[in-house]
Amino acid sequence: MAAEIRKAVLLAAGRGKRLGGLTARTPKPLLEVAGAPLIQHIALALAEAGIGQFVIVAGYLAEQLDEWSAGFGKRQPELDLSVVRQSELNGTAGAMLAAKELVAGERRFIFGWGDVLMDRANYRRFAARAAEDDYDLLLAVNRMRDPWRGAAVYLTGEMRVERLDEKPARGTSSTPWNNAGLFSAGAALFDYLQRLEPSPRGELELPQAIAAMIADGLIVRAIDMRGFWSDVGTPADLELARRRFRPKSASR
């Protein structure tokens, strides 16, 4: 029997340094693509997939995300939006820990980056699989010629994750799968997040927790995302997204 998933956490605390001056006064999730902020495209797509409650983790220029959330919530009154602060910008795992209390009691919840764009149909496929599959953590993957900019994901033939290689050196990966930045998990994830030590970059990184889950024999599965996908990491990526991304609706 499928388990209803009602809530999503969108991680929106970072600046997006590779975008240079574009994020000097605007947090990356609020950069505009096709008439709406990046994070709004994601929230609308997840809402279409049946998610009604959102936790936004803000950090850099957090007051702007407060303003966006208030305005978006008025235009979409059927959605429940909350904004929490990541008081210390100490990585993606730290951002998830900031949302812990607001997903307490949920058997499963969806979470992901608040600044990654993909075709909207992927969110419905992901949410359906997240409600039906047997797993401890489900992650979205997309095919890339070389996943050096993100995290290379190594899979078995049954789409079970064997390992993640965060930001591998260019040309060193033997897998075409990239971490697409959308996940589903339950409360057990926080046990692993809380055990983390800072990485060599000085951050608490989500892939470290996923690696520990795999090492302990937990079930970590993947589902492939199809069509357009972009982490909108550079000015060129942003321009490409603006040319190619076409939302069904994106009221501001």
TIMAR-752739 format. One record per residue (C-alpha): residue in three letters; x, y, z. Coordinates in nm, 4 decimals. Layout:
// TIMAR-752739
+-------+----------+----------+----------+
: kelum :       xx :       yy :       zz :
+-------+----------+----------+----------+
:   ALA :        X :        Y :        Z :
...
+-------+----------+----------+----------+
This chain:
// TIMAR-752739
+-------+----------+----------+----------+
: kelum :       xx :       yy :       zz :
+-------+----------+----------+----------+
:   MET :   0.0000 :   0.0000 :   0.0000 :
:   ALA :   0.1383 :   0.3396 :  -0.0991 :
:   ALA :   0.2314 :   0.5718 :   0.1860 :
:   GLU :   0.1099 :   0.9284 :   0.1391 :
:   ILE :   0.3871 :   1.1872 :   0.1275 :
:   ARG :   0.2617 :   1.5306 :   0.2255 :
:   LYS :   0.5699 :   1.7392 :   0.2931 :
:   ALA :   0.8822 :   1.8585 :   0.1084 :
:   VAL :   1.1933 :   2.0388 :   0.2301 :
:   LEU :   1.3603 :   2.2742 :  -0.0190 :
:   LEU :   1.7190 :   2.3681 :   0.0615 :
:   ALA :   1.7660 :   2.7327 :  -0.0342 :
:   ALA :   2.0333 :   2.8643 :   0.2014 :
:   GLY :   2.3319 :   2.9019 :  -0.0302 :
:   ARG :   2.4388 :   3.1943 :  -0.2452 :
:   GLY :   2.5519 :   3.0221 :  -0.5658 :
:   LYS :   2.9019 :   3.1690 :  -0.5836 :
:   ARG :   2.9721 :   3.0460 :  -0.9375 :
:   LEU :   2.7009 :   3.2832 :  -1.0597 :
:   GLY :   2.9145 :   3.5799 :  -0.9556 :
:   GLY :   2.7403 :   3.9143 :  -0.9472 :
:   LEU :   2.4017 :   3.7625 :  -1.0323 :
:   THR :   2.3697 :   3.6512 :  -0.6703 :
:   ALA :   2.5328 :   3.9538 :  -0.5079 :
:   ARG :   2.1904 :   4.0895 :  -0.4100 :
:   THR :   1.9648 :   3.7924 :  -0.4847 :
:   PRO :   1.9836 :   3.4386 :  -0.3432 :
:   LYS :   2.0206 :   3.1829 :  -0.6206 :
:   PRO :   1.6791 :   3.0146 :  -0.5655 :
:   LEU :   1.5118 :   3.3496 :  -0.6428 :
:   LEU :   1.6823 :   3.4040 :  -0.9787 :
:   GLU :   1.4179 :   3.4279 :  -1.2465 :
:   VAL :   1.3638 :   3.1701 :  -1.5208 :
:   ALA :   1.0675 :   3.1896 :  -1.7587 :
:   GLY :   0.8814 :   3.4427 :  -1.5463 :
:   ALA :   0.9246 :   3.2943 :  -1.1988 :
:   PRO :   1.1967 :   3.2240 :  -0.9414 :
:   LEU :   1.3763 :   2.8904 :  -0.9645 :
:   ILE :   1.2320 :   2.7719 :  -0.6333 :
:   GLN :   0.8790 :   2.8568 :  -0.7431 :
:   HIS :   0.9029 :   2.6260 :  -1.0454 :
:   ILE :   1.0083 :   2.3459 :  -0.8118 :
:   ALA :   0.7348 :   2.4122 :  -0.5568 :
:   LEU :   0.4630 :   2.4257 :  -0.8229 :
:   ALA :   0.5840 :   2.1030 :  -0.9819 :
:   LEU :   0.5851 :   1.9256 :  -0.6459 :
:   ALA :   0.2407 :   2.0668 :  -0.5683 :
:   GLU :   0.1157 :   1.9159 :  -0.8941 :
:   ALA :   0.2639 :   1.5864 :  -0.7724 :
:   GLY :   0.0538 :   1.6008 :  -0.4552 :
:   ILE :   0.2799 :   1.7786 :  -0.2057 :
:   GLY :   0.0910 :   2.0343 :   0.0009 :
:   GLN :   0.3367 :   2.1378 :   0.2725 :
:   PHE :   0.6776 :   2.2956 :   0.2203 :
:   VAL :   0.9661 :   2.3767 :   0.4517 :
:   ILE :   1.2090 :   2.6284 :   0.2991 :
:   VAL :   1.5558 :   2.6341 :   0.4541 :
:   ALA :   1.6963 :   2.9854 :   0.4076 :
:   GLY :   2.0341 :   3.1336 :   0.4895 :
:   TYR :   2.1949 :   3.3815 :   0.2498 :
:   LEU :   1.9693 :   3.6873 :   0.2159 :
:   ALA :   1.7036 :   3.4905 :   0.4013 :
:   GLU :   1.4673 :   3.7862 :   0.4317 :
:   GLN :   1.4116 :   3.7742 :   0.0556 :
:   LEU :   1.2978 :   3.4117 :   0.0818 :
:   ASP :   1.0661 :   3.5166 :   0.3644 :
:   GLU :   0.9118 :   3.7766 :   0.1336 :
:   TRP :   0.8817 :   3.5347 :  -0.1571 :
:   SER :   0.7234 :   3.2677 :   0.0640 :
:   ALA :   0.4664 :   3.5113 :   0.2014 :
:   GLY :   0.3703 :   3.6339 :  -0.1453 :
:   PHE :   0.3665 :   3.2886 :  -0.3021 :
:   GLY :   0.1572 :   3.1553 :  -0.0150 :
:   LYS :  -0.1056 :   3.4247 :  -0.0685 :
:   ARG :  -0.1302 :   3.3335 :  -0.4372 :
:   GLN :  -0.1374 :   2.9597 :  -0.3588 :
:   PRO :  -0.3466 :   2.9469 :  -0.0397 :
:   GLU :  -0.3897 :   2.5704 :  -0.0653 :
:   LEU :  -0.0179 :   2.5289 :   0.0104 :
:   ASP :   0.1354 :   2.5456 :   0.3584 :
:   LEU :   0.4806 :   2.7116 :   0.3524 :
:   SER :   0.7240 :   2.7552 :   0.6408 :
:   VAL :   1.0693 :   2.9157 :   0.6308 :
:   VAL :   1.3446 :   2.8146 :   0.8740 :
:   ARG :   1.6958 :   2.9558 :   0.9049 :
:   GLN :   2.0189 :   2.7669 :   0.8649 :
:   SER :   2.1988 :   2.9774 :   1.1216 :
:   GLU :   2.5433 :   2.8569 :   1.0151 :
:   LEU :   2.5998 :   2.7940 :   0.6437 :
:   ASN :   2.7794 :   2.4682 :   0.7092 :
:   GLY :   2.6657 :   2.2482 :   0.4216 :
:   THR :   2.3677 :   2.0572 :   0.2880 :
:   ALA :   2.3472 :   1.8223 :   0.5858 :
:   GLY :   2.3424 :   2.1227 :   0.8175 :
:   ALA :   2.0562 :   2.2671 :   0.6129 :
:   MET :   1.8561 :   1.9463 :   0.6495 :
:   LEU :   1.9157 :   1.9414 :   1.0243 :
:   ALA :   1.7636 :   2.2904 :   1.0424 :
:   ALA :   1.4380 :   2.1400 :   0.9104 :
:   LYS :   1.4330 :   1.8385 :   1.1415 :
:   GLU :   1.1639 :   1.9556 :   1.3825 :
:   LEU :   0.9292 :   2.0538 :   1.1013 :
:   VAL :   0.9273 :   1.7054 :   0.9464 :
:   ALA :   0.9129 :   1.5187 :   1.2767 :
:   GLY :   0.6356 :   1.2622 :   1.2675 :
:   GLU :   0.6389 :   1.2221 :   0.8899 :
:   ARG :   0.6928 :   0.8604 :   0.7854 :
:   ARG :   0.8520 :   0.9879 :   0.4660 :
:   PHE :   0.9189 :   1.3291 :   0.3178 :
:   ILE :   1.0688 :   1.4614 :  -0.0050 :
:   PHE :   1.3623 :   1.7001 :   0.0021 :
:   GLY :   1.6008 :   1.8553 :  -0.2425 :
:   TRP :   1.7856 :   2.1565 :  -0.3714 :
:   GLY :   1.5751 :   2.4677 :  -0.4186 :
:   ASP :   1.7691 :   2.5776 :  -0.7263 :
:   VAL :   1.7783 :   2.2757 :  -0.9629 :
:   LEU :   1.5433 :   2.2744 :  -1.2604 :
:   MET :   1.4119 :   1.9745 :  -1.4472 :
:   ASP :   1.1126 :   1.8817 :  -1.6597 :
:   ARG :   0.7996 :   1.8967 :  -1.4475 :
:   ALA :   0.6885 :   1.5421 :  -1.5301 :
:   ASN :   0.9851 :   1.4127 :  -1.3332 :
:   TYR :   0.8414 :   1.5358 :  -1.0049 :
:   ARG :   0.5210 :   1.3374 :  -1.0499 :
:   ARG :   0.7201 :   1.0233 :  -1.1361 :
:   PHE :   0.9467 :   1.0752 :  -0.8383 :
:   ALA :   0.6626 :   1.1362 :  -0.5921 :
:   ALA :   0.4749 :   0.8275 :  -0.7121 :
:   ARG :   0.7823 :   0.6070 :  -0.6736 :
:   ALA :   0.8634 :   0.7639 :  -0.3368 :
:   ALA :   0.5192 :   0.6671 :  -0.2076 :
:   GLU :   0.5330 :   0.3090 :  -0.3370 :
:   ASP :   0.8901 :   0.1754 :  -0.3181 :
:   ASP :   1.0675 :  -0.0023 :  -0.0347 :
:   TYR :   1.3747 :   0.2024 :   0.0625 :
:   ASP :   1.5487 :   0.3924 :   0.3380 :
:   LEU :   1.6507 :   0.6682 :   0.0968 :
:   LEU :   1.5471 :   0.7299 :  -0.2631 :
:   LEU :   1.7445 :   0.9664 :  -0.4827 :
:   ALA :   1.6912 :   1.1036 :  -0.8298 :
:   VAL :   1.9670 :   1.0610 :  -1.0879 :
:   ASN :   2.0149 :   1.1966 :  -1.4372 :
:   ARG :   2.2468 :   1.0885 :  -1.7162 :
:   MET :   2.5483 :   1.3033 :  -1.7961 :
:   ARG :   2.8491 :   1.2491 :  -2.0176 :
:   ASP :   3.0713 :   1.3185 :  -1.7175 :
:   PRO :   2.9193 :   1.3903 :  -1.3727 :
:   TRP :   3.2255 :   1.5773 :  -1.2483 :
:   ARG :   3.0354 :   1.8910 :  -1.1444 :
:   GLY :   2.7998 :   1.7089 :  -0.9095 :
:   ALA :   2.8143 :   1.3650 :  -0.7556 :
:   ALA :   2.8766 :   1.0500 :  -0.9577 :
:   VAL :   2.6295 :   0.7786 :  -0.8546 :
:   TYR :   2.7229 :   0.4123 :  -0.8989 :
:   LEU :   2.4279 :   0.1737 :  -0.9343 :
:   THR :   2.3557 :  -0.1966 :  -0.9529 :
:   GLY :   2.1341 :  -0.3352 :  -1.2266 :
:   GLU :   1.8337 :  -0.2945 :  -0.9951 :
:   MET :   1.8978 :   0.0790 :  -0.9499 :
:   ARG :   2.0317 :   0.0269 :  -0.5998 :
:   VAL :   2.3005 :   0.2789 :  -0.5078 :
:   GLU :   2.6429 :   0.1270 :  -0.4348 :
:   ARG :   2.8321 :   0.4510 :  -0.3750 :
:   LEU :   2.8480 :   0.8238 :  -0.4424 :
:   ASP :   3.1588 :   1.0091 :  -0.5487 :
:   GLU :   3.1140 :   1.3787 :  -0.4677 :
:   LYS :   3.2671 :   1.6133 :  -0.7264 :
:   PRO :   3.5020 :   1.3605 :  -0.8883 :
:   ALA :   3.7899 :   1.4860 :  -1.0988 :
:   ARG :   3.6919 :   1.5515 :  -1.4581 :
:   GLY :   3.7110 :   1.2359 :  -1.6712 :
:   THR :   3.7541 :   0.9931 :  -1.3810 :
:   SER :   3.3968 :   0.8616 :  -1.3424 :
:   SER :   3.2956 :   0.5281 :  -1.4913 :
:   THR :   2.9250 :   0.5942 :  -1.4393 :
:   PRO :   2.6945 :   0.8244 :  -1.6398 :
:   TRP :   2.4673 :   0.8870 :  -1.3419 :
:   ASN :   2.4662 :   1.2205 :  -1.1610 :
:   ASN :   2.2935 :   1.3080 :  -0.8341 :
:   ALA :   1.9938 :   1.5083 :  -0.9578 :
:   GLY :   1.9233 :   1.6786 :  -0.6234 :
:   LEU :   1.5843 :   1.5301 :  -0.5291 :
:   PHE :   1.5389 :   1.2741 :  -0.2501 :
:   SER :   1.2914 :   1.0979 :  -0.0259 :
:   ALA :   1.3650 :   0.9552 :   0.3181 :
:   GLY :   1.2308 :   0.9109 :   0.6684 :
:   ALA :   1.3433 :   0.9948 :   1.0191 :
:   ALA :   1.6386 :   0.7525 :   1.0042 :
:   LEU :   1.8194 :   1.0020 :   0.7804 :
:   PHE :   1.8604 :   1.2433 :   1.0718 :
:   ASP :   2.0407 :   0.9796 :   1.2784 :
:   TYR :   2.3108 :   0.9777 :   1.0112 :
:   LEU :   2.3143 :   1.3550 :   0.9631 :
:   GLN :   2.3711 :   1.4116 :   1.3332 :
:   ARG :   2.6783 :   1.1858 :   1.3377 :
:   LEU :   2.8635 :   1.3713 :   1.0638 :
:   GLU :   3.1985 :   1.5370 :   1.1065 :
:   PRO :   3.2954 :   1.8301 :   0.8804 :
:   SER :   3.4355 :   1.7303 :   0.5420 :
:   PRO :   3.7760 :   1.8542 :   0.4177 :
:   ARG :   3.5821 :   2.1571 :   0.2884 :
:   GLY :   3.4660 :   2.2259 :   0.6452 :
:   GLU :   3.1027 :   2.1382 :   0.5711 :
:   LEU :   2.8487 :   1.8798 :   0.6830 :
:   GLU :   2.7677 :   1.7161 :   0.3520 :
:   LEU :   2.4603 :   1.5097 :   0.2716 :
:   PRO :   2.6491 :   1.2595 :   0.0500 :
:   GLN :   2.8569 :   1.1630 :   0.3547 :
:   ALA :   2.5397 :   1.0594 :   0.5368 :
:   ILE :   2.4154 :   0.8665 :   0.2330 :
:   ALA :   2.7502 :   0.6847 :   0.2118 :
:   ALA :   2.7169 :   0.5852 :   0.5773 :
:   MET :   2.3650 :   0.4540 :   0.5164 :
:   ILE :   2.4931 :   0.2401 :   0.2289 :
:   ALA :   2.7838 :   0.1115 :   0.4396 :
:   ASP :   2.5367 :   0.0040 :   0.7100 :
:   GLY :   2.3337 :  -0.1958 :   0.4590 :
:   LEU :   2.0350 :   0.0350 :   0.4393 :
:   ILE :   1.8360 :   0.0369 :   0.1179 :
:   VAL :   1.9326 :   0.3339 :  -0.1000 :
:   ARG :   1.7641 :   0.3296 :  -0.4395 :
:   ALA :   1.7666 :   0.5583 :  -0.7426 :
:   ILE :   1.5140 :   0.6667 :  -1.0034 :
:   ASP :   1.6181 :   0.8213 :  -1.3335 :
:   MET :   1.5067 :   1.1692 :  -1.4322 :
:   ARG :   1.4368 :   1.2356 :  -1.7991 :
:   GLY :   1.4509 :   1.5336 :  -2.0291 :
:   PHE :   1.5733 :   1.8760 :  -1.9282 :
:   TRP :   1.7840 :   1.9062 :  -1.6116 :
:   SER :   2.0103 :   2.1873 :  -1.4904 :
:   ASP :   2.1780 :   2.2806 :  -1.1643 :
:   VAL :   2.1844 :   2.6407 :  -1.2956 :
:   GLY :   2.5354 :   2.6685 :  -1.1567 :
:   THR :   2.6848 :   2.9281 :  -1.3925 :
:   PRO :   2.5633 :   3.2328 :  -1.5888 :
:   ALA :   2.5697 :   3.0183 :  -1.9051 :
:   ASP :   2.3498 :   2.7569 :  -1.7348 :
:   LEU :   2.1049 :   3.0270 :  -1.6322 :
:   GLU :   2.0794 :   3.1582 :  -1.9881 :
:   LEU :   2.0274 :   2.8050 :  -2.1217 :
:   ALA :   1.7534 :   2.7428 :  -1.8671 :
:   ARG :   1.5831 :   3.0677 :  -1.9615 :
:   ARG :   1.5840 :   2.9621 :  -2.3263 :
:   ARG :   1.4726 :   2.6042 :  -2.2749 :
:   PHE :   1.2618 :   2.5788 :  -1.9611 :
:   ARG :   0.8954 :   2.6223 :  -2.0303 :
:   PRO :   0.6704 :   2.5956 :  -1.7218 :
:   LYS :   0.2995 :   2.5152 :  -1.7586 :
:   SER :   0.2188 :   2.7959 :  -1.5175 :
:   ALA :   0.4385 :   3.0281 :  -1.3191 :
:   SER :   0.2379 :   3.3095 :  -1.1636 :
:   ARG :   0.4521 :   3.5486 :  -0.9660 :
+-------+----------+----------+----------+
